[in-house]
Amino acid sequence: MIAWQELAPGHWQLAGSLNFETAQKSYKQGQRLVEQNRAPIFDLSGVEQCDSAGLATLIGWISFSQRLNRALRLTNIPPQLHALAKISDCESLLAFD
């Protein structure tokens, strides 16, 4: 499960596992927040586990935000997620902050 905590207007911290079980629900929640905010920030410091479905969720959020001309920022990317993006050769697709 992923928990979303609003730290400030337009700034959310995610906590939990971003994986196959949580990806679809998390993607939809992220979409809603991107639609509602011009420059949303998703702080991933609380993400404890992430698999390829979680990585696909992040890529989906980036793509969705670009289609809506939003400036989504992903911050505090966990090292495990950096490594997964790197070995998947999709590091350049993500706007790591």
Secondary structure, 3 states (H helix, E strand, C coil): CEEEEEEECCEEEEEEEECCCCHHHHHHHHHHHHHHCCCCEEEEEEEEEECHHHHHHHHHHHHHHHHCCCCCEEECCCHHHHHHHHHCCCHHHCCEC
